[in-house]
Amino acid sequence: MRRLPWPGRLAAVASLGDEKRRQLFDVVSSSGGAVGRDEAALAVDLPRSTASFHLDRLVKDGLLAVEFHKPAGKAGPGSGRPAKMYRTAESEVGAFVPDRNYDLAGELLAAAIESASAGTTPVREALLATSREAGRAAAEGNGTLETFLAAEGYQPEPDGSGGLTLVNCPFHRLAAKYPETVCTMNGAFLRGAASGCGDSEERVHGNSTPGQCCARITPPVPGDSVPGDPGADDLSQPPAGTARS
């Protein structure tokens, strides 16, 4: 499941800055099931209309979900309209400033370890294959490579020559401690993303500029290898010039 856009994640977290809204969220999240407006309003000593407003705001921000239930013990004609109930949303919402995506790094690393443990593939090769496929699957059908990179938090900016500078590293803290593993994983993910967008994987190159992502996107070059061509670089190697950020 794709994350909410960064502004949406910030708004969702900020939504809990309201004390009453946070109390309502706690009531719902600590309940064993869905909670109705009357029950929630009573629990935090709010008028029903005020509680309803805050609960619906939490739904809008992606923190709660809505479901409808008939009153207990009642069914069929004449039993009344289903009541609006609230429960904790299944998807998690988190926000870093600047934007980071450590969840993705954890998923890629865990998937690679499981893949390597299930066979004889070395962990590094499994990480490259897993990361490339994850990038391809995530980017497929999501517009241009630049659009995808912006949604994933890389903050792509035109470099003036037709390429893109990736101003932000979504894995910054991990890349600083484990550059060999994380930058290689990132390069494979970006190559897969380029493939998923119908672009050339050859556009993903290393970047050694401090404070930026360890990769950059070079301008399209006529005759570049297209995704899947035998001439494409071997993904078992990190992008040339990968930064040790």
C-alpha positions in Angstrom: 0.0 0.0 0.0 1.4 3.4 -1.0 1.9 6.0 1.7 -0.1 9.2 2.0 1.7 12.1 0.4 4.0 13.8 2.9 1.8 16.9 3.5 -1.1 14.5 4.3 1.0 12.5 6.8 2.1 15.7 8.5 -1.5 16.9 8.7 -2.6 13.6 10.2 0.0 13.7 12.9 -0.7 17.4 13.6 -4.4 16.5 13.9 -3.6 14.7 17.1 -2.2 17.9 18.6 -5.8 18.8 19.6 -6.2 17.4 23.1 -9.9 16.4 22.7 -9.2 14.8 19.3 -6.3 12.9 20.8 -8.5 11.7 23.6 -11.2 10.5 21.2 -8.5 8.7 19.2 -7.3 7.0 22.4 -10.9 5.9 23.2 -11.3 4.3 19.8 -7.8 2.7 19.6 -8.0 1.2 23.0 -11.5 -0.3 22.4 -11.8 -3.9 21.5 -14.1 -3.1 18.6 -15.8 -0.2 16.8 -17.0 2.7 18.9 -20.2 4.8 18.3 -20.3 8.6 18.5 -22.4 8.6 21.7 -20.0 6.3 23.5 -17.0 8.3 22.4 -18.6 11.6 23.3 -19.5 10.3 26.8 -16.0 9.0 27.4 -14.4 12.4 26.8 -17.3 14.5 28.1 -18.1 16.3 24.8 -21.4 17.1 23.1 -22.3 14.5 20.5 -22.0 17.1 17.7 -18.5 18.1 18.7 -17.3 14.6 19.1 -18.8 13.7 15.7 -16.8 16.6 14.1 -13.5 15.5 15.6 -14.1 11.8 14.8 -14.9 12.6 11.2 -11.7 14.8 11.0 -9.7 11.8 12.2 -11.3 9.7 9.5 -10.4 12.3 6.9 -6.8 12.3 8.1 -6.6 8.6 7.7 -6.3 7.8 11.4 -9.7 6.2 11.9 -12.1 4.2 9.6 -15.8 4.1 9.5 -18.2 1.1 9.5 -21.9 0.8 10.0 -23.7 -1.6 12.3 -27.3 -2.3 13.2 -28.1 -1.8 16.9 -27.3 -4.9 18.9 -30.2 -7.4 18.9 -32.0 -5.7 16.1 -32.3 -6.7 12.5 -34.7 -6.6 9.5 -37.4 -4.0 8.7 -38.1 -1.5 11.4 -34.8 -2.1 13.2 -33.6 1.4 12.4 -30.7 2.7 10.3 -27.2 1.3 10.8 -25.2 3.3 13.3 -22.0 5.0 12.3 -19.1 3.4 14.1 -15.4 4.2 14.3 -12.4 2.0 14.5 -8.6 2.4 14.2 -7.5 2.5 10.5 -5.5 -0.5 9.4 -2.8 1.5 7.7 -0.2 3.3 9.8 0.6 7.0 9.5 4.0 8.4 10.3 5.9 11.5 9.3 9.5 12.5 9.4 10.9 16.0 8.9 12.7 15.9 6.4 10.7 13.2 4.7 12.2 9.7 5.3 11.0 6.2 4.4 12.7 3.8 6.9 9.6 1.5 6.6 10.5 0.8 3.0 14.1 0.1 3.9 13.0 -2.3 6.6 10.6 -4.1 4.2 13.3 -4.5 1.5 15.9 -5.8 4.0 13.5 -8.2 5.7 12.3 -9.5 2.3 15.9 -10.0 1.1 16.9 -11.9 4.3 13.8 -14.2 3.9 14.6 -14.8 0.2 18.2 -15.6 1.0 17.3 -17.9 3.9 14.9 -19.9 1.7 17.5 -20.8 -0.8 21.2 -20.5 -1.6 21.3 -16.9 -3.0 23.7 -14.6 -1.1 22.0 -11.9 0.9 23.5 -9.1 -1.2 22.2 -10.6 -4.4 18.8 -11.2 -2.8 18.7 -7.6 -1.7 19.5 -6.3 -5.1 16.8 -8.5 -6.8 14.2 -7.7 -4.1 14.9 -4.0 -4.2 14.8 -3.8 -8.0 11.5 -5.7 -8.2 10.0 -3.6 -5.4 10.9 -0.4 -7.3 9.5 -1.7 -10.5 6.2 -2.8 -8.9 5.8 0.4 -7.0 6.4 2.7 -10.0 4.4 0.8 -12.6 1.4 2.8 -13.6 2.4 5.8 -11.5 3.3 8.3 -14.2 6.7 9.6 -15.0 9.9 8.7 -13.1 10.1 12.3 -11.7 6.5 12.1 -10.4 7.2 8.8 -8.7 10.4 10.1 -7.1 8.6 13.1 -5.8 5.9 10.9 -4.2 8.6 8.7 -2.6 10.3 11.7 -0.9 13.4 12.0 -3.1 12.6 15.7 -3.9 13.8 15.6 -7.5 14.9 18.9 -9.0 15.9 19.6 -12.6 19.7 19.8 -12.8 19.7 22.1 -15.8 20.8 19.5 -18.3 17.7 17.3 -18.6 18.5 15.2 -15.6 17.3 15.2 -11.9 19.1 15.9 -8.7 17.6 14.0 -5.8 17.8 16.5 -3.0 16.6 14.3 -0.2 17.7 10.8 0.8 14.7 8.8 2.2 17.1 6.5 4.0 19.5 9.2 5.3 20.3 7.9 8.8 20.7 4.3 7.6 22.8 5.3 4.6 25.1 7.3 6.9 25.8 4.2 9.0 25.6 1.4 6.4 26.4 3.1 3.0 27.6 -0.1 1.3 24.3 -1.9 2.0 21.8 1.0 1.9 23.1 2.9 -1.1 23.4 -0.3 -3.1 19.8 -1.2 -2.1 18.7 2.3 -3.1 20.4 2.1 -6.5 18.6 -1.2 -7.3 15.2 0.2 -6.1 15.7 3.3 -8.3 16.7 1.2 -11.3 13.6 -0.9 -10.8 11.5 2.3 -10.5 12.9 3.6 -13.8 12.0 0.3 -15.5 8.5 0.5 -14.0 8.0 4.0 -15.4 9.1 2.8 -18.9 12.4 4.7 -18.6 15.9 3.5 -19.0 17.7 2.0 -15.9 20.9 3.5 -17.4 19.7 6.9 -16.1 20.4 6.0 -12.5 24.0 7.0 -11.6 25.9 7.7 -8.4 26.1 11.0 -6.7 28.7 12.2 -4.2 27.3 15.6 -3.3 27.1 15.8 0.5 23.5 16.0 1.9 21.8 14.6 -1.2 20.7 11.2 -2.2 23.5 8.8 -3.2 22.0 8.6 -6.7 21.1 11.0 -9.4 19.1 10.7 -12.7 21.0 11.6 -15.8 19.4 13.1 -18.9 18.0 10.6 -21.4 20.5 9.5 -24.0 19.5 8.1 -27.4 20.5 4.5 -27.6 20.4 3.9 -23.9 19.7 0.3 -22.9 16.0 -0.1 -22.2 14.8 -2.1 -19.2 15.5 -5.8 -19.7 18.1 -5.3 -22.5 21.2 -7.5 -22.1 23.3 -4.3 -22.4 21.9 -2.9 -19.2 24.4 -2.7 -16.3 24.5 -5.7 -14.0 22.4 -4.9 -10.9 24.6 -7.0 -8.7 26.9 -3.9 -8.6 26.0 -0.6 -7.0 25.7 2.4 -9.2 29.1 3.8 -10.2 30.2 6.6 -7.9 27.7 5.7 -5.2 28.2 8.2 -2.3 29.1 7.0 1.1 26.8 9.5 2.8 
